[in-house]
Amino acid sequence: MNFLAQDRETLRALFPSLDEALANIPLMTMEQPGNPAISVFREFGGPSLLIPGVYGGKGATPVQALRIQRAIASRAPSLAIATTMHHFSVATLVEMVQRKVGSGFEWMLLEGIAKQKLYVASGFAEGRSGVGILASSMKVERTADGLIINGSKKPCSLSYSMDLLTASMVISRNGNSENELAIATIPADTPGIQRRQYWGSSVLAGAESDEIVLENVAVPETLVSYFGSPTQLDVIQARGFLWFELLITASYLGIASALVERSLAAGRGNPAERVLLTIETEGAIAALEGIGHAMEKEDESQDGLLARALFVRFATQRAIERSTAHAVELLGGMAFINSPEIAYLYSAARGLAFHPPSRLAISTGLDQYLSGERLVIT
């Protein structure tokens, strides 16, 4: 079958036999807490996907990365979502190294992640009702030896498998009066880091998205990077969000594609129905690849590229809604009744709408951008 062939071939090129390893694990097994997929991905060196080759990584381009995320999600949805959070943190570190900002130790972190196959959990601020996406709930105290951090992140994917945790906070630097957005990279075994059960749904339970609690966690200043204004994205943050939007959208499209693949394999419907079904997913992946190519060229403003990425993300959300509903209809009631995988994939594919920024929250910012103003992420 040619459907998903390009995505899986890209996965095989960078990680030979990983697709086959995931295909041999039952879907519902991979979607349970404590599933083997996260360990399998680590064994194959998956954490190094976005790390440049000079630091021991695979150095995947944006287009390669989104194809790989789609391929992985079609086999193991929870794994794709969890690793997107890892890749988001790693991509931010890569951007800092390439643009020569930060503490100067970020390249050492990248080498360690690649060579030791480490997972990085993202404790970056996420959207909370009525609170800006850059806002942080972390409380920080500066000491002579660094920072003392208190707070929590929920949900936090890879909460049990993480080796490092990135945590965002707002604090002044070097005694300055103005606060800045800062990110600390903290070893997961640092005293004061705890895990608490949080994820109550059976859908995507394999992503280990529970609560991470920090109680008087000591972090040396060398593991803290500063990003300027806590209310406006700088170029590093904008690139990080670009990576996130690209990969999370590709991941949920991959979950939807798993349903479409089942419909095509079953030969359901007539040729016109099957082609209409795939138009949705293939149009969406083509749009995502367009954003990926633009990221590589960096030939337009970060505001413009991030706005385009958001437009594509929300268009893909609608395409996922239509394609999954159509695929389930073609598969028929008996397939739905007899296989828990059908209902599971149908539910899991809708999760893209829950990741920040939501369409409703960002609509004002996008509307103002279309009118000629700067894009403001809230």
Backbone torsions as a table, in degrees:
resi	resn	phi	psi	omega
1	MET	NA	134.9	180.0
2	ASN	-81.7	-19.8	179.1
3	PHE	-63.1	128.1	-177.9
4	LEU	70.2	4.1	-176.5
5	ALA	-63.8	-43.4	-178.4
6	GLN	-64.9	-40.4	-179.2
7	ASP	-65.2	-44.7	-178.9
8	ARG	-71.2	-30.9	176.8
9	GLU	-68.0	-37.8	175.9
10	THR	-63.4	-40.9	177.1
11	LEU	-62.3	-44.2	-179.6
12	ARG	-65.1	-33.4	-178.4
13	ALA	-65.0	-36.7	-178.8
14	LEU	-93.8	-32.0	-178.8
15	PHE	-134.5	78.0	-178.7
16	PRO	-55.4	134.6	176.2
17	SER	77.3	-5.8	178.8
18	LEU	-65.7	-42.1	-180.0
19	ASP	-60.5	-43.3	179.6
20	GLU	-64.8	-39.0	179.3
21	ALA	-62.8	-42.0	179.0
22	LEU	-70.7	-37.1	-179.3
23	ALA	-64.4	-23.6	-178.0
24	ASN	-87.7	-1.5	176.6
25	ILE	-103.1	127.4	179.9
26	PRO	-56.3	139.8	-177.4
27	LEU	-53.4	-50.4	-174.8
28	MET	-68.0	-23.2	173.5
29	THR	-69.3	-42.4	-179.4
30	MET	-69.5	-18.5	-176.4
31	GLU	-95.5	7.1	178.9
32	GLN	-96.4	153.4	172.4
33	PRO	-57.3	141.1	-179.2
34	GLY	75.4	19.4	-177.5
35	ASN	-70.5	161.8	-176.5
36	PRO	-81.5	-10.6	-171.4
37	ALA	-63.1	-40.0	-178.5
38	ILE	-63.4	-40.0	177.6
39	SER	-68.4	-39.1	178.7
40	VAL	-61.8	-44.8	-179.8
41	PHE	-62.0	-39.9	177.5
42	ARG	-63.4	-45.0	-178.6
43	GLU	-58.5	-34.5	-179.2
44	PHE	-83.6	1.8	179.0
45	GLY	82.8	17.9	-177.6
46	GLY	-55.3	-35.1	-179.6
47	PRO	-59.0	-17.4	-177.2
48	SER	-90.8	8.0	-172.0
49	LEU	-49.1	-49.5	-173.3
50	LEU	-96.6	-0.5	-178.4
51	ILE	-80.8	128.7	-179.2
52	PRO	-56.6	151.8	-177.8
53	GLY	-58.7	-31.1	-179.3
54	VAL	-62.6	-21.8	178.1
55	TYR	-105.5	12.7	175.7
56	GLY	93.2	9.5	-178.1
57	GLY	-99.0	-176.0	-179.8
58	LYS	-83.3	-22.4	178.0
59	GLY	61.6	39.0	-177.8
60	ALA	-64.2	140.9	173.1
61	THR	-76.0	165.2	176.9
62	PRO	-56.2	-40.1	-179.2
63	VAL	-67.7	-44.1	176.2
64	GLN	-59.8	-42.9	-176.6
65	ALA	-64.3	-43.1	-178.2
66	LEU	-69.6	-34.6	176.3
67	ARG	-64.9	-41.1	179.7
68	ILE	-65.0	-42.0	178.9
69	GLN	-63.6	-38.0	177.9
70	ARG	-64.9	-43.3	-180.0
71	ALA	-63.7	-44.3	-179.8
72	ILE	-64.3	-43.3	-178.6
73	ALA	-63.4	-30.1	178.9
74	SER	-69.3	-19.1	177.0
75	ARG	-102.4	-43.9	-171.4
76	ALA	-139.6	85.1	-175.9
77	PRO	-54.2	-48.6	-177.7
78	SER	-61.9	-38.9	178.7
79	LEU	-61.7	-43.4	-179.3
80	ALA	-62.6	-43.6	-179.4
81	ILE	-66.6	-45.1	-179.3
82	ALA	-62.2	-44.4	-177.3
83	THR	-72.8	-24.0	173.7
84	THR	-59.6	-41.5	179.0
85	MET	-64.1	-39.4	175.0
86	HIS	-61.4	-50.1	-177.4
87	HIS	-61.9	-34.5	177.6
88	PHE	-59.7	-46.7	179.1
89	SER	-65.8	-43.6	-179.7
90	VAL	-64.5	-42.4	-180.0
91	ALA	-60.4	-37.2	177.8
92	THR	-64.3	-42.8	176.3
93	LEU	-61.6	-41.9	179.2
94	VAL	-61.6	-44.2	179.1
95	GLU	-61.1	-39.5	179.7
96	MET	-64.1	-42.4	179.0
97	VAL	-65.6	-45.7	-176.7
98	GLN	-67.6	-29.9	-179.3
99	ARG	-99.4	5.9	174.0
100	LYS	55.9	49.6	173.7
101	VAL	-126.5	166.9	179.3
102	GLY	103.5	-160.5	-174.4
103	SER	-81.7	-17.0	-177.1
104	GLY	95.3	-6.2	-179.9
105	PHE	-101.3	-0.2	-174.3
106	GLU	-61.6	-34.5	-179.4
107	TRP	-64.5	-32.6	177.7
108	MET	-67.8	-37.8	176.1
109	LEU	-62.3	-43.8	-179.6
110	LEU	-61.7	-43.4	178.1
111	GLU	-61.1	-42.6	-179.9
112	GLY	-64.7	-41.8	179.7
113	ILE	-62.0	-44.5	-177.3
114	ALA	-69.4	-48.3	-173.6
115	LYS	-74.5	-34.0	-178.1
116	GLN	-98.8	1.9	178.2
117	LYS	56.5	52.9	-175.4
118	LEU	-89.4	146.3	173.4
119	TYR	-98.2	138.8	176.5
120	VAL	-115.2	117.4	176.0
121	ALA	-85.8	144.1	-177.3
122	SER	-97.4	108.9	173.6
123	GLY	-102.3	27.0	176.6
124	PHE	-68.4	151.1	-179.1
125	ALA	-58.5	137.9	175.0
126	GLU	-122.2	167.4	-176.1
127	GLY	-63.8	126.0	170.6
128	ARG	-120.6	148.0	-174.4
129	SER	-53.3	121.8	177.6
130	GLY	79.1	6.2	-177.0
131	VAL	-124.7	138.9	-179.3
132	GLY	-63.3	153.2	-175.9
133	ILE	-66.9	-25.3	178.8
134	LEU	-87.0	-6.1	-179.5
135	ALA	-69.3	145.2	-179.8
136	SER	-120.0	142.0	176.8
137	SER	-93.5	-1.3	-178.0
138	MET	-74.0	137.6	174.4
139	LYS	-102.3	131.4	-172.0
140	VAL	-128.2	136.8	174.8
141	GLU	-123.9	129.4	178.8
142	ARG	-88.9	135.7	177.6
143	THR	-125.7	178.0	178.9
144	ALA	-64.8	-24.6	-176.9
145	ASP	-100.5	-3.0	-178.2
146	GLY	144.8	-130.4	-176.6
147	LEU	-124.4	150.6	169.6
148	ILE	-115.6	121.4	-172.8
149	ILE	-114.6	135.5	173.3
150	ASN	-130.8	142.4	178.4
151	GLY	151.5	-167.0	178.7
152	SER	-152.4	161.3	174.5
153	LYS	-129.7	124.3	178.7
154	LYS	-149.8	131.2	-7.9
155	PRO	-77.0	158.6	178.9
156	CYS	-134.3	106.2	-178.5
157	SER	-64.5	153.2	-177.4
158	LEU	63.2	28.4	-175.0
159	SER	-61.5	-27.0	-179.1
160	TYR	-101.5	-25.3	-177.8
161	SER	-96.2	-7.2	-175.2
162	MET	-64.7	146.5	172.2
163	ASP	-106.1	-27.9	177.8
164	LEU	-134.1	153.5	176.7
165	LEU	-127.9	127.6	170.8
166	THR	-95.4	129.2	-177.8
167	ALA	-128.5	128.5	179.4
168	SER	-92.1	152.1	180.0
169	MET	-157.7	168.9	176.7
170	VAL	-120.6	122.3	-175.0
171	ILE	-159.1	155.3	175.3
172	SER	-80.2	155.5	-179.0
173	ARG	-111.3	132.9	174.5
174	ASN	52.8	38.7	176.1
175	GLY	78.3	6.6	177.8
176	ASN	-65.8	154.1	-178.2
177	SER	-78.1	-28.2	-176.4
178	GLU	-88.5	135.2	177.9
179	ASN	-77.2	151.1	175.5
180	GLU	-129.4	156.6	170.5
181	LEU	-76.9	129.9	-179.7
182	ALA	-130.8	153.6	176.8
183	ILE	-128.5	126.7	176.0
184	ALA	-102.2	138.0	174.9
185	THR	-106.1	111.9	-166.8
186	ILE	-118.2	127.8	173.6
187	PRO	-57.8	138.1	-173.6
188	ALA	-66.1	-21.0	-179.5
189	ASP	-93.6	12.5	177.7
190	THR	-64.0	133.2	178.2
191	PRO	-54.8	136.5	179.0
192	GLY	103.1	-9.6	177.2
193	ILE	-90.7	125.4	-178.8
194	GLN	-128.8	158.9	174.2
195	ARG	-115.9	138.8	175.2
196	ARG	-132.0	141.3	178.9
197	GLN	-62.7	134.1	-178.2
198	TYR	-138.9	-41.9	-173.8
199	TRP	-73.4	113.7	-176.7
200	GLY	-99.3	-9.9	-177.5
201	SER	-88.3	149.5	173.7
202	SER	-78.9	-16.5	-179.8
203	VAL	-79.8	126.6	-178.4
204	LEU	60.6	27.4	178.5
205	ALA	-66.1	-20.3	-179.7
206	GLY	-74.6	-4.9	-178.6
207	ALA	-82.7	-1.8	180.0
208	GLU	57.5	45.7	-175.2
209	SER	-94.5	68.0	176.6
210	ASP	-102.5	-168.3	-176.0
211	GLU	-94.4	136.0	172.3
212	ILE	-106.3	124.2	-178.9
213	VAL	-112.1	131.9	177.5
214	LEU	-112.7	119.0	179.0
215	GLU	-121.3	106.5	179.8
216	ASN	52.8	49.0	179.6
217	VAL	-82.9	121.3	-178.5
218	ALA	-88.7	128.7	-178.4
219	VAL	-130.0	123.5	177.4
220	PRO	-68.0	153.4	-177.1
221	GLU	-61.0	-28.2	-179.0
222	THR	-65.3	-18.1	179.8
223	LEU	-100.0	16.4	-179.1
224	VAL	-118.2	132.6	178.0
225	SER	-120.2	143.9	-175.3
226	TYR	-112.8	147.1	-171.9
227	PHE	-129.9	15.1	177.3
228	GLY	81.9	-147.7	-172.4
229	SER	-53.5	132.5	177.9
230	PRO	-80.3	2.2	-177.7
231	THR	-114.6	-7.1	-177.1
232	GLN	-140.5	135.2	179.3
233	LEU	-64.8	133.3	167.7
234	ASP	-94.4	-175.8	-173.3
235	VAL	-65.2	-35.9	179.8
236	ILE	-66.4	-47.5	179.6
237	GLN	-63.0	-40.7	-179.4
238	ALA	-62.2	-42.1	178.3
239	ARG	-66.5	-38.6	176.5
240	GLY	-60.6	-43.9	178.6
241	PHE	-67.2	-33.3	175.2
242	LEU	-60.3	-47.8	178.1
243	TRP	-59.5	-44.1	-178.4
244	PHE	-61.6	-50.0	-178.0
245	GLU	-61.6	-39.6	179.7
246	LEU	-63.5	-49.6	-172.8
247	LEU	-77.3	-37.2	180.0
248	ILE	-69.5	-36.7	178.1
249	THR	-66.8	-44.0	177.8
250	ALA	-62.0	-35.2	-179.2
251	SER	-65.9	-48.1	179.5
252	TYR	-69.1	-31.0	173.7
253	LEU	-64.9	-34.8	176.4
254	GLY	-64.9	-38.1	176.9
255	ILE	-63.5	-45.2	177.1
256	ALA	-62.0	-37.7	-179.3
257	SER	-65.1	-29.0	176.5
258	ALA	-63.4	-37.6	176.3
259	LEU	-69.1	-43.6	178.7
260	VAL	-60.7	-42.4	179.6
261	GLU	-59.5	-41.2	178.7
262	ARG	-63.5	-38.3	179.1
263	SER	-67.2	-42.5	179.2
264	LEU	-65.9	-42.7	-178.8
265	ALA	-64.0	-31.5	179.4
266	ALA	-80.5	-8.1	-179.9
267	GLY	65.9	29.7	-175.9
268	ARG	-75.8	146.7	178.8
269	GLY	75.0	-173.2	177.5
270	ASN	-101.9	172.8	-177.7
271	PRO	-54.5	-40.3	-179.2
272	ALA	-63.5	-39.6	179.2
273	GLU	-66.7	-42.0	-178.1
274	ARG	-68.6	-39.4	177.7
275	VAL	-66.4	-42.5	177.6
276	LEU	-59.4	-38.1	179.3
277	LEU	-61.9	-44.3	-176.6
278	THR	-80.5	-19.7	176.1
279	ILE	-55.8	-40.4	-178.2
280	GLU	-62.4	-51.4	-175.7
281	THR	-71.9	-40.3	-177.2
282	GLU	-73.4	-32.1	173.1
283	GLY	-65.0	-39.5	-179.9
284	ALA	-67.1	-43.8	-178.2
285	ILE	-68.5	-32.5	176.7
286	ALA	-64.7	-40.4	178.2
287	ALA	-65.6	-40.8	177.4
288	LEU	-63.0	-41.3	179.3
289	GLU	-64.6	-32.5	175.4
290	GLY	-61.0	-42.4	176.1
291	ILE	-64.7	-41.1	179.3
292	GLY	-59.7	-45.2	178.2
293	HIS	-63.0	-40.2	179.3
294	ALA	-65.2	-35.9	176.6
295	MET	-62.2	-40.0	-179.7
296	GLU	-64.9	-38.6	-176.5
297	LYS	-79.6	-30.3	-176.9
298	GLU	50.5	45.1	-177.1
299	ASP	-103.5	18.6	174.2
300	GLU	-146.5	167.0	-176.4
301	SER	-63.4	153.1	177.2
302	GLN	-63.4	-37.6	177.1
303	ASP	-59.2	-46.9	-177.9
304	GLY	-64.3	-42.9	-178.1
305	LEU	-69.8	-40.5	179.1
306	LEU	-66.9	-38.7	176.7
307	ALA	-62.1	-43.9	178.4
308	ARG	-62.7	-39.7	178.9
309	ALA	-62.5	-39.1	178.6
310	LEU	-68.0	-40.4	177.5
311	PHE	-60.8	-42.8	179.7
312	VAL	-67.1	-40.5	179.3
313	ARG	-59.2	-46.4	-177.4
314	PHE	-73.0	-31.3	173.8
315	ALA	-66.0	-38.3	178.5
316	THR	-66.7	-37.1	175.1
317	GLN	-54.4	-45.8	179.8
318	ARG	-67.5	-38.3	178.5
319	ALA	-64.3	-38.0	177.5
320	ILE	-63.6	-43.5	178.5
321	GLU	-57.4	-47.0	-176.9
322	ARG	-70.1	-44.6	-174.4
323	SER	-69.2	-39.3	-179.9
324	THR	-69.2	-39.4	177.6
325	ALA	-63.6	-40.3	180.0
326	HIS	-67.9	-42.5	-179.2
327	ALA	-63.2	-43.5	179.1
328	VAL	-65.0	-38.5	177.7
329	GLU	-62.7	-43.7	179.9
330	LEU	-67.3	-37.7	178.9
331	LEU	-64.3	-32.9	173.5
332	GLY	92.1	164.3	-175.3
333	GLY	-63.5	-37.5	-177.8
334	MET	-67.3	-37.7	176.7
335	ALA	-64.4	-39.7	178.8
336	PHE	-64.3	-40.9	-178.2
337	ILE	-70.9	-39.8	-171.2
338	ASN	-87.6	-16.3	-177.5
339	SER	-126.0	116.8	176.4
340	PRO	-66.4	-18.1	-179.1
341	GLU	-65.3	-34.5	-177.8
342	ILE	-63.9	-52.1	179.8
343	ALA	-64.0	-36.4	-179.0
344	TYR	-63.9	-51.3	-179.4
345	LEU	-62.3	-37.9	179.4
346	TYR	-61.0	-42.5	179.4
347	SER	-73.0	-44.7	-175.3
348	ALA	-63.9	-35.3	-177.2
349	ALA	-65.0	-21.0	-177.9
350	ARG	-81.3	-5.0	-174.3
351	GLY	-67.7	-16.5	-179.5
352	LEU	-56.7	-34.3	-178.0
353	ALA	-64.9	-17.5	-175.5
354	PHE	-93.3	-5.4	179.9
355	HIS	-87.8	137.9	179.4
356	PRO	-72.5	151.7	-5.3
357	PRO	-80.1	142.7	177.1
358	SER	-72.0	157.8	179.4
359	ARG	-59.3	-41.3	-179.1
360	LEU	-66.9	-39.9	-177.7
361	ALA	-68.9	-35.1	-174.9
362	ILE	-93.6	-7.2	-174.3
363	SER	-59.7	-40.8	179.0
364	THR	-62.8	-44.2	179.0
365	GLY	-62.5	-41.9	178.4
366	LEU	-68.2	-37.6	178.0
367	ASP	-62.9	-43.6	178.6
368	GLN	-66.6	-37.1	177.0
369	TYR	-61.5	-43.7	179.4
370	LEU	-62.7	-24.7	179.8
371	SER	-87.1	-0.2	175.8
372	GLY	109.1	1.6	179.3
373	GLU	-90.9	170.4	176.1
374	ARG	-69.4	150.5	177.4
375	LEU	-77.7	125.2	178.2
376	VAL	-113.5	122.6	178.4
377	ILE	-92.4	121.0	179.7
378	THR	-130.0	NA	NA
